[in-house]
Amino acid sequence: MRNKLLLLSLMLLSLTACEQTPDTDKLDNDYLVYTNYDKGTDFERINTFYAIDSILLISDQSTPTYWNNQSSQRIVGEFCKNLTSIGYTEVETPEEADAVIQLSYVNSTYYFYDYVNGSPWWNSYPGYWNWNGYGWYYPFYIPYSFSTGSIICEMIDMKARSIDTDKFTVIWNAYICGLLNGNSLSMSKTINGINQAFEQSKYLLK
């Protein structure tokens, strides 16, 4: 009996190890930092960044709403601090930047992406960031839903667009959930989550 239990445990461990990305449906109530990146991007050529100072609030509203106060500025500032600490230079305009950092906060659980030529890109809700009529796409897979109280960070390559879709490329993504204490966002969990996102993204290091 003991040998059978051991065999079953090894089989379950093997199945878990083969899972390339976490099932976010199973982790909605847990603290989670999920990151991914475009394997085809040479991050050595990404040296400067521009961070949007407002955070998009994702909800069921028909018009976009942005979060811009002391709390949101602290969150944006933590992303900027992490980027500068690993060798990137912040610039004053998106036109100067190799990459743009944009942040979103999920007010309600939402489903995000469709597929264009086999690649996901954001178009599933109104009022999302718009870059002079151009959207952007993901060359890698991302969780298909995000839970309430989550922070999403996207690093967008502003120097190149996909030939197939004529869209800017998301070259790095961080999804941080499990940040609520009751109905309120925990700033300490948020800051820890941001730091963890960079800790597990060593490929960004200059």
RADA-V613940 format. One record per backbone hydrogen bond with DSSP energy under -0.5 kcal/mol. CO is the residue of the C=O (numbers start at 0). NH is the residue of the N-H. If there is no record, write none. Layout:
BEGIN
CO:NH, CO:NH
END
This chain:
BEGIN
0:4, 1:5, 2:6, 3:7, 4:8, 5:9, 6:10, 7:11, 8:12, 9:13, 10:14, 11:15, 12:16, 13:17, 14:18, 15:18, 17:19, 21:23, 22:25, 22:26, 23:26, 23:27, 26:29, 31:176, 33:174, 35:172, 36:38, 37:40, 40:42, 41:44, 42:45, 44:46, 46:88, 47:97, 47:98, 48:90, 49:51, 49:100, 53:55, 53:102, 54:66, 55:57, 55:104, 56:58, 56:64, 57:106, 57:107, 64:56, 65:67, 66:54, 68:72, 69:73, 70:74, 71:75, 72:76, 73:77, 74:78, 75:79, 76:80, 77:81, 78:82, 79:83, 80:84, 81:85, 82:85, 82:87, 83:86, 85:205, 88:48, 92:95, 92:96, 93:96, 97:157, 97:158, 98:49, 99:101, 99:155, 100:51, 101:153, 102:55, 103:151, 104:57, 104:106, 105:148, 105:149, 109:145, 111:122, 111:123, 113:120, 115:118, 118:115, 119:137, 120:113, 124:127, 129:131, 130:133, 133:130, 134:167, 135:121, 136:138, 136:169, 143:111, 145:109, 146:149, 148:178, 149:105, 150:175, 151:103, 152:173, 153:101, 153:155, 154:170, 154:171, 155:99, 155:157, 156:168, 159:168, 161:165, 166:161, 167:136, 168:156, 168:170, 169:138, 170:37, 171:154, 172:35, 173:152, 174:33, 174:176, 175:150, 176:31, 178:185, 179:181, 180:182, 180:183, 183:180, 184:186, 185:189, 186:190, 187:191, 188:192, 189:193, 190:194, 191:195, 192:196, 193:197, 194:198, 195:199, 197:200, 200:203, 201:204
END
